[in-house]
Amino acid sequence: MKTASYAVTANGALLQLPLVGTFDVILARGLLELVTDILVAVILLAGFGAIGLGTLPSDFGGVAAATFAVWLLGCGFGFVNAVVNAFFKSWDKIWAQLIRILYFCSGIFYVPGMMPDWIRATLAWNPVLQGVDWFRASFFTGYLPHWLDRSYLLAVAGSVLLTGLALERGLRHRLCEPL
């Protein structure tokens, strides 16, 4: 949710309107990301189907739930980063390095089942890996990872979202002030 991180700083003029608050701007950016990602996925899957690569998920509900859980995690980090970025201008550089490590450890570029158990057990603490494997397990019938813990991803996403909402609510008046 990189765009949500800049929602407050990029929409300073919009925040001068009395009916628009920082919560509205950050949530709008998050919803825009969700809708854009879903539309891109539908277009890609339709395109694959049109050229003969029938790739429909085996469990649409699981795919939707995994997408929503990862979106909640992203929204939580978007709220946290929007607040932190408003106070510390160099935070985006630090966050970019942290998120790069998180992506490389998330199972996007490899299948965690092909890794040694001790590495996979460590990587399973990454909530993004849990989201990727939840999505992968819902898409492919034969993929059943024993390390997948959906409740862990939901707990982390809920915790980060609540933290971000609390930070935004507690520092709302300071976020609108010009620095």
Kinemage of the C-alpha trace (Angstrom):
@kinemage 1
@onewidth
@group {chain A} dominant
@subgroup {mainchain}
@vectorlist {calphas} color= white
{ca met a 1} P 0.000 0.000 0.000
{ca lys a 2} L 2.578 2.471 -1.038
{ca thr a 3} L 0.018 4.994 -2.258
{ca ala a 4} L -1.774 5.028 1.087
{ca ser a 5} L 1.509 5.943 2.748
{ca tyr a 6} L 1.524 9.238 0.861
{ca ala a 7} L -2.196 9.915 1.152
{ca val a 8} L -1.845 12.602 3.832
{ca thr a 9} L 1.190 14.371 2.391
{ca ala a 10} L -0.057 14.256 -1.215
{ca asn a 11} L -3.568 15.513 -0.468
{ca gly a 12} L -2.856 18.529 1.695
{ca ala a 13} L -5.180 20.756 -0.350
{ca leu a 14} L -8.013 18.228 -0.184
{ca leu a 15} L -7.627 17.987 3.587
{ca gln a 16} L -8.413 21.704 3.870
{ca leu a 17} L -12.057 20.903 3.067
{ca pro a 18} L -14.014 20.587 6.312
{ca leu a 19} L -15.761 17.323 5.382
{ca val a 20} L -12.625 15.480 4.284
{ca gly a 21} L -10.390 13.941 6.938
{ca thr a 22} L -7.188 11.978 6.929
{ca phe a 23} L -9.104 8.728 7.473
{ca asp a 24} L -11.144 9.377 4.321
{ca val a 25} L -8.103 10.050 2.187
{ca ile a 26} L -6.149 7.015 3.387
{ca leu a 27} L -9.127 4.652 3.080
{ca ala a 28} L -9.945 5.984 -0.398
{ca arg a 29} L -6.411 5.230 -1.514
{ca gly a 30} L -6.674 1.726 -0.066
{ca leu a 31} L -9.984 1.054 -1.796
{ca leu a 32} L -8.578 2.373 -5.067
{ca glu a 33} L -5.707 -0.113 -4.755
{ca leu a 34} L -8.111 -2.990 -4.057
{ca val a 35} L -10.374 -2.203 -7.014
{ca thr a 36} L -7.402 -1.714 -9.343
{ca asp a 37} L -5.813 -5.015 -8.323
{ca ile a 38} L -9.078 -6.928 -8.736
{ca leu a 39} L -9.696 -5.432 -12.176
{ca val a 40} L -6.167 -6.271 -13.304
{ca ala a 41} L -6.577 -9.864 -12.052
{ca val a 42} L -9.917 -10.270 -13.855
{ca ile a 43} L -8.464 -8.876 -17.094
{ca leu a 44} L -5.423 -11.157 -16.868
{ca leu a 45} L -7.493 -14.264 -16.103
{ca ala a 46} L -9.910 -13.417 -18.937
{ca gly a 47} L -6.963 -12.896 -21.282
{ca phe a 48} L -5.432 -16.219 -20.266
{ca gly a 49} L -8.786 -17.900 -20.826
{ca ala a 50} L -9.156 -16.258 -24.236
{ca ile a 51} L -5.856 -17.687 -25.476
{ca gly a 52} L -6.678 -21.145 -24.161
{ca leu a 53} L -4.946 -21.163 -20.816
{ca gly a 54} L -7.881 -22.098 -18.606
{ca thr a 55} L -6.745 -20.868 -15.229
{ca leu a 56} L -9.676 -20.462 -12.898
{ca pro a 57} L -9.211 -20.857 -9.154
{ca ser a 58} L -10.552 -24.007 -7.581
{ca asp a 59} L -11.902 -22.086 -4.572
{ca phe a 60} L -13.195 -18.596 -5.391
{ca gly a 61} L -14.122 -17.991 -1.756
{ca gly a 62} L -10.614 -18.804 -0.585
{ca val a 63} L -9.064 -16.562 -3.223
{ca ala a 64} L -11.383 -13.719 -2.199
{ca ala a 65} L -10.675 -14.274 1.503
{ca ala a 66} L -6.898 -14.348 0.939
{ca thr a 67} L -7.091 -11.196 -1.165
{ca phe a 68} L -9.190 -9.436 1.472
{ca ala a 69} L -6.859 -10.524 4.312
{ca val a 70} L -3.790 -9.245 2.471
{ca trp a 71} L -5.679 -6.037 1.638
{ca leu a 72} L -6.442 -5.555 5.343
{ca leu a 73} L -2.755 -6.054 6.120
{ca gly a 74} L -1.843 -3.545 3.423
{ca cys a 75} L -4.413 -1.045 4.691
{ca gly a 76} L -3.036 -1.373 8.206
{ca phe a 77} L 0.497 -0.727 7.002
{ca gly a 78} L -0.842 2.091 4.822
{ca phe a 79} L -2.396 3.802 7.847
{ca val a 80} L 0.735 3.310 9.968
{ca asn a 81} L 3.042 4.522 7.204
{ca ala a 82} L 0.844 7.517 6.371
{ca val a 83} L 1.137 8.701 9.965
{ca val a 84} L 4.853 7.959 10.296
{ca asn a 85} L 5.605 9.437 6.863
{ca ala a 86} L 3.844 12.680 7.820
{ca phe a 87} L 6.272 13.168 10.719
{ca phe a 88} L 9.489 11.612 9.377
{ca lys a 89} L 10.131 12.467 5.732
{ca ser a 90} L 12.845 9.855 5.305
{ca trp a 91} L 10.635 7.012 6.556
{ca asp a 92} L 9.661 6.019 3.016
{ca lys a 93} L 13.306 5.174 2.242
{ca ile a 94} L 13.565 2.961 5.314
{ca trp a 95} L 10.187 1.328 4.650
{ca ala a 96} L 11.169 0.580 1.040
{ca gln a 97} L 14.146 -1.451 2.277
{ca leu a 98} L 12.076 -3.279 4.894
{ca ile a 99} L 9.343 -4.182 2.439
{ca arg a 100} L 11.902 -5.401 -0.109
{ca ile a 101} L 13.148 -7.944 2.437
{ca leu a 102} L 9.559 -8.906 3.241
{ca tyr a 103} L 8.793 -9.523 -0.455
{ca phe a 104} L 11.857 -11.686 -1.001
{ca cys a 105} L 10.840 -13.786 2.000
{ca ser a 106} L 7.191 -14.086 0.996
{ca gly a 107} L 7.144 -17.031 -1.379
{ca ile a 108} L 6.332 -14.982 -4.474
{ca phe a 109} L 9.455 -16.054 -6.329
{ca tyr a 110} L 9.621 -19.615 -4.988
{ca val a 111} L 7.416 -22.299 -3.476
{ca pro a 112} L 8.134 -22.633 0.268
{ca gly a 113} L 7.496 -26.386 0.091
{ca met a 114} L 10.758 -26.808 -1.788
{ca met a 115} L 12.815 -25.213 1.007
{ca pro a 116} L 14.381 -26.965 3.988
{ca asp a 117} L 12.083 -27.240 7.002
{ca trp a 118} L 14.159 -24.963 9.230
{ca ile a 119} L 14.096 -22.129 6.668
{ca arg a 120} L 10.390 -22.586 5.961
{ca ala a 121} L 9.609 -22.570 9.685
{ca thr a 122} L 11.330 -19.199 9.989
{ca leu a 123} L 9.730 -17.763 6.856
{ca ala a 124} L 6.266 -18.877 8.019
{ca trp a 125} L 6.324 -15.961 10.486
{ca asn a 126} L 6.038 -13.619 7.504
{ca pro a 127} L 2.336 -12.698 7.159
{ca val a 128} L 2.781 -11.957 3.444
{ca leu a 129} L 4.001 -15.545 2.928
{ca gln a 130} L 0.848 -16.744 4.679
{ca gly a 131} L -1.262 -14.619 2.323
{ca val a 132} L 0.556 -15.826 -0.786
{ca asp a 133} L 0.226 -19.465 0.252
{ca trp a 134} L -3.446 -19.014 1.204
{ca phe a 135} L -4.057 -17.600 -2.271
{ca arg a 136} L -1.968 -20.349 -3.889
{ca ala a 137} L -3.753 -23.105 -1.924
{ca ser a 138} L -7.141 -21.684 -2.948
{ca phe a 139} L -6.100 -21.454 -6.574
{ca phe a 140} L -4.556 -24.910 -6.967
{ca thr a 141} L -6.395 -27.954 -5.631
{ca gly a 142} L -3.311 -30.093 -4.976
{ca tyr a 143} L -1.378 -27.470 -3.044
{ca leu a 144} L -1.950 -28.041 0.681
{ca pro a 145} L 0.821 -26.433 2.756
{ca his a 146} L 0.943 -27.687 6.333
{ca trp a 147} L 2.538 -24.419 7.521
{ca leu a 148} L -0.373 -22.270 6.322
{ca asp a 149} L -2.046 -20.523 9.264
{ca arg a 150} L -4.909 -18.332 8.092
{ca ser a 151} L -5.704 -17.171 11.615
{ca tyr a 152} L -2.135 -15.887 12.033
{ca leu a 153} L -2.456 -13.710 8.930
{ca leu a 154} L -5.836 -12.399 10.094
{ca ala a 155} L -4.484 -11.678 13.592
{ca val a 156} L -1.465 -9.785 12.253
{ca ala a 157} L -3.607 -7.900 9.726
{ca gly a 158} L -6.123 -6.976 12.428
{ca ser a 159} L -3.393 -5.877 14.831
{ca val a 160} L -1.619 -3.730 12.260
{ca leu a 161} L -4.919 -2.233 11.084
{ca leu a 162} L -6.003 -1.388 14.628
{ca thr a 163} L -2.584 0.133 15.329
{ca gly a 164} L -2.781 2.219 12.180
{ca leu a 165} L -6.324 3.363 12.921
{ca ala a 166} L -5.362 4.262 16.493
{ca leu a 167} L -2.337 6.248 15.299
{ca glu a 168} L -4.429 8.079 12.715
{ca arg a 169} L -7.156 8.852 15.225
{ca gly a 170} L -4.770 9.937 17.951
{ca leu a 171} L -2.642 12.145 15.701
{ca arg a 172} L -5.368 13.319 13.311
{ca his a 173} L -5.108 17.000 14.234
{ca arg a 174} L -1.317 17.039 13.873
{ca leu a 175} L -1.489 15.301 10.489
{ca cys a 176} L -3.425 18.169 8.929
{ca glu a 177} L -1.019 20.839 10.137
{ca pro a 178} L 1.545 22.057 7.636
{ca leu a 179} L 5.056 20.985 8.666
